[in-house]
């Protein structure tokens, strides 16, 4: 019996080896490794903003971890892939925006090398290598010389680089919102900000139709928890201005996407509803004296409370 067990064991080992050889013959090395790209949730829930005003009102951003960042008249916020970056400390020089290189590179998954002797910053990202030189307007992308509008420099012990040049060299999309012109691409009104985005091409984005249906489903849950069965508003039915139930039926029946940015679809309800294009998460945005962003919970008792 003992000898038979050894023979069986040897046969199993030989079978495993043969199967491995067959798999490697059919599928080259690396072909069996299936990589599924995912998009992390954004960090915007529970964010409260008092935008800068020309008066004595304190202006600041209160983040979800209760930390506070002051805002002054020169403040420019930074969003990367729809998440707000705390203490990004962007600066403006000759109408060009600079930021600490580490913030941009790390959030886009690139590597950084710093040569203190030559004052050279090297950013390595997939097949691209970007070289910048402190206080010099010449740079290189994969060895090709490029002239910059503004030179990288050291500020507050951080290496600052021109954000547009580096973002585009990393194949990212970049948009600037001046805080006023709502025809410009933006995430928030009333606060200047830069949006940098780069998403894996393999990740599917929600369509507009899918986003609207997702909002509608959650609003119907909230409606039925408060009022009972939801009945869509008929085409010839006009809701009374004093009838909250009828007004909500009208809104839910006729949802539409008013605008969008790189990360969110914007659907006006009573407040704006933001739908994450990649995760499907739904947020409410209130644009009052204090702007607020919160995750929408259709089961919450106050889910349909939209008082200003």
C-alpha positions in Angstrom: 0.0 0.0 0.0 2.9 2.3 0.8 4.5 1.7 -2.6 1.2 2.3 -4.3 0.8 5.7 -2.5 4.3 6.8 -3.7 3.4 5.9 -7.3 0.1 7.8 -7.1 1.9 10.8 -5.6 4.5 10.7 -8.4 1.8 10.4 -11.0 0.0 13.5 -9.6 3.2 15.5 -9.6 3.9 14.5 -13.2 0.3 15.5 -14.2 0.7 18.9 -12.6 4.0 19.5 -14.4 2.4 18.5 -17.7 -0.6 20.7 -17.2 1.7 23.7 -16.3 3.7 23.1 -19.5 0.6 22.9 -21.6 -0.8 26.2 -20.1 2.5 28.0 -20.7 2.6 26.7 -24.3 -1.0 27.9 -25.0 -0.8 31.1 -22.9 2.6 33.0 -22.9 4.0 34.2 -19.6 1.9 37.1 -18.3 -1.2 36.2 -20.3 -2.7 34.4 -17.3 -2.4 37.5 -15.1 -5.7 39.3 -15.4 -5.5 42.8 -14.2 -8.8 44.6 -13.5 -8.5 48.3 -13.2 -10.7 50.0 -10.7 -11.4 53.6 -9.7 -11.1 54.5 -6.0 -14.0 56.3 -4.4 -13.6 60.0 -4.3 -13.1 61.8 -1.0 -15.6 64.6 -1.4 -18.4 63.3 1.0 -18.7 65.4 4.2 -16.9 68.4 2.7 -18.1 71.9 3.7 -16.8 75.1 2.1 -17.1 78.7 3.0 -15.8 80.4 -0.2 -13.8 83.6 -0.1 -15.8 86.7 0.1 -14.8 90.4 0.1 -15.7 90.9 3.8 -14.6 89.7 7.2 -16.3 86.3 6.9 -13.9 83.5 7.7 -13.3 81.4 4.6 -12.2 77.8 4.8 -12.7 74.2 3.7 -13.8 71.7 6.3 -12.8 68.2 5.3 -14.4 64.8 6.2 -11.7 64.2 8.9 -12.6 67.6 10.5 -9.3 69.3 9.4 -9.7 72.9 8.2 -7.9 74.7 5.4 -8.1 78.5 5.3 -9.0 80.2 2.0 -7.8 83.6 0.9 -8.4 85.7 -2.2 -5.5 84.0 -4.0 -6.6 80.4 -3.2 -6.9 77.9 -6.0 -8.2 74.4 -5.1 -7.0 71.2 -6.7 -9.0 68.2 -7.8 -7.4 65.0 -9.1 -9.7 62.4 -10.5 -12.6 64.1 -8.8 -11.1 64.1 -5.3 -10.2 67.3 -3.5 -6.5 67.5 -2.5 -5.9 68.8 0.9 -3.3 71.5 1.4 -2.2 71.4 -2.2 -0.8 74.9 -1.8 -0.9 75.9 -5.5 0.8 79.2 -6.3 0.5 81.5 -9.4 3.4 83.0 -11.1 3.3 85.0 -14.4 -0.3 83.7 -14.8 0.9 80.1 -14.6 -0.1 77.8 -11.8 2.6 75.7 -10.0 2.2 73.0 -7.5 4.4 70.6 -5.5 5.5 67.9 -8.0 5.1 65.1 -5.5 1.3 65.8 -5.1 0.7 65.5 -8.8 3.0 62.5 -9.4 1.9 60.4 -6.5 -1.8 60.9 -7.2 -1.3 59.8 -10.8 0.9 56.9 -9.8 4.2 58.2 -11.2 7.7 57.9 -9.6 9.9 60.9 -8.7 13.7 61.1 -8.5 15.5 64.1 -7.1 19.1 65.0 -7.8 20.1 67.7 -5.3 23.5 68.2 -7.0 22.1 69.2 -10.4 18.7 70.4 -9.2 17.0 68.0 -11.5 13.6 66.4 -11.0 12.9 63.2 -12.9 9.3 61.9 -13.2 8.9 58.4 -14.5 5.5 57.2 -15.6 5.2 54.0 -17.8 7.1 54.7 -21.0 7.5 58.4 -20.3 10.4 60.1 -18.5 10.1 63.8 -17.7 13.1 65.9 -16.6 12.8 69.4 -15.1 15.6 71.6 -13.8 15.2 74.1 -10.9 15.2 77.7 -11.9 15.6 76.8 -15.6 12.9 76.9 -18.3 14.3 74.0 -20.3 12.8 70.5 -19.7 12.9 67.1 -21.4 10.3 64.5 -22.3 11.9 61.2 -23.3 15.1 63.1 -24.1 13.4 65.7 -26.3 14.0 69.3 -25.2 11.0 71.5 -24.3 10.8 75.2 -23.5 8.7 76.1 -20.5 6.8 79.3 -19.8 7.8 79.3 -16.2 10.7 77.6 -14.4 10.3 75.0 -11.6 11.5 76.3 -8.3 11.9 75.6 -4.6 9.2 77.2 -2.4 8.6 76.4 1.3 11.0 73.4 1.0 8.9 71.9 -1.8 9.8 71.5 -5.5 7.2 73.4 -7.5 6.6 72.7 -11.2 4.2 74.1 -13.8 1.0 72.0 -13.4 -0.2 72.1 -17.0 3.1 71.0 -18.5 3.6 68.1 -16.1 -0.1 67.0 -16.2 -0.1 66.9 -20.0 3.3 65.2 -20.1 1.7 62.5 -17.9 -1.1 62.2 -20.5 -3.6 63.7 -18.0 -6.4 66.1 -18.9 -6.4 69.5 -17.1 -9.0 72.2 -16.8 -9.0 75.5 -14.9 -12.1 77.2 -13.5 -11.9 80.9 -12.5 -14.6 80.7 -9.9 -17.0 82.8 -11.9 -17.6 81.6 -15.5 -19.9 78.6 -15.2 -19.5 77.9 -18.9 -16.0 76.7 -18.0 -15.6 73.1 -16.9 -15.9 73.0 -13.1 -16.8 70.8 -10.1 -17.7 73.6 -7.7 -19.0 77.1 -8.3 -17.7 80.2 -6.6 -14.2 78.8 -5.9 -11.3 78.8 -8.4 -9.9 75.3 -8.9 -7.8 73.1 -11.2 -9.0 69.7 -12.3 -6.5 67.1 -13.3 -7.8 63.7 -14.5 -6.5 60.5 -15.9 -8.6 57.3 -15.7 -7.7 53.8 -16.9 -9.2 53.3 -20.4 -10.2 49.8 -19.4 -12.7 51.1 -16.8 -16.3 51.6 -18.1 -18.1 54.8 -17.3 -21.8 55.0 -16.5 -23.8 56.4 -19.4 -26.0 59.4 -18.9 -29.1 57.1 -19.1 -27.7 54.8 -16.4 -26.8 57.7 -14.1 -30.3 59.1 -14.4 -31.9 55.8 -13.7 -29.7 55.3 -10.7 -30.7 58.6 -9.2 -34.4 58.0 -10.0 -34.3 54.6 -8.2 -32.8 56.1 -5.1 -35.2 59.0 -5.1 -38.2 56.7 -5.4 -36.9 54.7 -2.4 -36.8 58.0 -0.4 -40.1 59.1 -1.7 -41.9 55.9 -0.8 -40.4 55.9 2.6 -41.9 59.3 3.2 -45.1 59.4 1.1 -46.0 55.8 0.1 -46.2 54.5 -3.4 -44.6 56.6 -6.1 -46.8 57.3 -9.2 -45.0 59.2 -12.0 -46.6 62.6 -12.8 -48.8 62.5 -15.9 -47.9 64.6 -18.9 -51.0 66.8 -18.5 -50.7 67.0 -14.6 -49.5 70.3 -13.2 -48.1 70.1 -9.6 -49.2 72.8 -7.2 -46.4 75.0 -5.7 -47.7 74.1 -2.2 -47.8 70.4 -2.8 -44.3 69.0 -2.0 -45.4 65.5 -2.9 -46.5 66.5 -6.3 -43.4 68.6 -6.9 -41.2 65.7 -6.0 -43.2 63.4 -8.3 -42.6 65.9 -11.1 -38.9 66.2 -10.4 -38.4 62.4 -10.2 -40.4 61.8 -13.4 -38.4 64.4 -15.4 -34.8 64.0 -14.3 -32.1 65.3 -16.6 -28.4 65.8 -16.6 -27.7 69.6 -16.6 -23.9 69.4 -16.8 -20.9 67.2 -16.2 -17.2 67.2 -15.5 -14.5 64.6 -15.6 -15.9 62.7 -12.6 -19.5 63.6 -12.0 -22.8 64.0 -13.8 -24.9 66.8 -12.3 -28.7 66.3 -12.0 -30.8 69.1 -10.5 -33.3 67.9 -8.0 -34.0 70.5 -5.2 -30.2 70.5 -4.6 -27.9 69.3 -7.3 -27.2 65.6 -7.3 -23.8 64.4 -8.4 -23.4 60.9 -9.8 -19.9 59.4 -9.8 -19.4 58.2 -13.4 -17.1 55.4 -12.3 -18.4 54.1 -8.9 -22.1 55.1 -9.2 -22.0 56.9 -5.8 -24.6 59.7 -5.5 -23.9 62.9 -3.6 -26.0 66.0 -2.8 -24.5 69.4 -3.3 -26.0 72.4 -1.5 -24.8 75.8 -2.9 -25.7 78.1 0.0 -23.6 80.5 2.1 -21.8 77.3 3.1 -21.4 74.9 0.2 -21.8 71.3 1.3 -21.3 67.9 -0.3 -22.7 64.7 1.3 -23.4 61.2 0.2 -27.1 60.6 -0.5 -28.8 58.1 1.7 -32.4 57.3 0.5 -33.2 55.5 3.7 -32.3 58.5 6.0 -35.3 60.2 7.7 -34.3 63.6 6.2 -33.4 62.2 2.7 -35.9 64.6 1.1 -35.3 67.6 3.3 -34.1 70.3 1.0 -34.5 73.4 3.2 -32.0 76.1 2.5 
